Every structure is written in C-alpha cells, then in structure tokens.
Amino acid sequence: MAGGGIKGGTAWGTSDELGFTAEEHPSSCYDLHATALHLLGIDHTKLSAYNNGIQRRLTDVHGHVLSDLIA
C-alpha cells in the first residue's frame, strides 16, 4: 500500500527467515480491506451486501483497521 493516507517508508512486522510465516504483527486480508475502507471514509463494521439471502459484511467478522499504518 502506498499513498492515500498510509505512512511512507513503513515496514509492518517481521517474518521468519524464509518469509513464509509472520512473526510480528500477523494480519489478514480482512485487516487490509478494513484499513482501505477506513481510509475511504467507510465504516467496515456497518457496510454489508445482500448475499445468499442474508446481509454479509464485506470484511466478514474478522477485519480490524491497522491504525499503526495510517499517517
């Protein structure tokens, strides 16, 4: 992620020596989506779409805004 309210030159967490597993600050795609929606001014906890007969949140129930990355 670059620009759009993200701190420049920021490294987020660390990984193991092979780069396979996050060791510090593990995050998921839901966190990335929640952060992007937050930067667009959208509350991801209230945004939902109708799918298969029920309302579903776009970030499911997992996403958290990565506030340490926001400028």
VENNORRA-V153103 format. One line per field, one symbol per residue. phi: phi as a letter, one per 20 degrees, with the letter a starting at -180 (. if undefined). burial: I if it has 24 or more other C-alpha atoms within 12 Angstrom, else O. Layout:
# VENNORRA-V153103
phi->???
burial->???
This chain:
# VENNORRA-V153103
phi->.bmmoeffmeddmccffemecfdclfbdfffffffffffendeffdebcfblncecffdlddfcfeffeef
burial->OOOOOOOOOOOOOOOOOOOOOOOOOOOOOOIIIIIIIIIOOOOIIOOOOOOOOOOOOIIOOOIIIIOOIOO
